[in-house]
Amino acid sequence: MKSFILLLSFSCVFFLSGFDLPSIEVLKTFTPTQIKDVEKEALKLYGIKVTVNVISRNGKDEITNLEFKIFDENGRKTSSCSSDNFGILVIRKDGCSIADLGHEDRLK
């Protein structure tokens, strides 16, 4: 059952659009384990190191403040995005997009 739930979570996280590489989504409900899985998946899919730093959560344990960074092969930060009213993060090989709470539909 746990495998099915994890697969279902990742099916919500990854989606294909044409011939592009899949995008990776981080939702406000993601657990620390899911965040680490996203970082590993970005390295696997895109060959890039990323970090997702959850700065704060609310009483429902939802992410409210998040910072995302992409690093080059030399370990230098090349791109970042953050939100202090977090709704959704979309990661692509060429960067990231983030939407505040209530504006998630702009990225889907």
Buried (B, 14 or more C-beta within 10 A) or exposed (E): EEEEEEEEBBEEBBEEEEEEEBBBBBBBEBEEEBBEBBBEBBEEBBEBBBBBEBEEBEEEEBBBBBBBBBBEEEEEEEBBBBBEEBBBBBBBBEEBBBBEBEEBEEBE
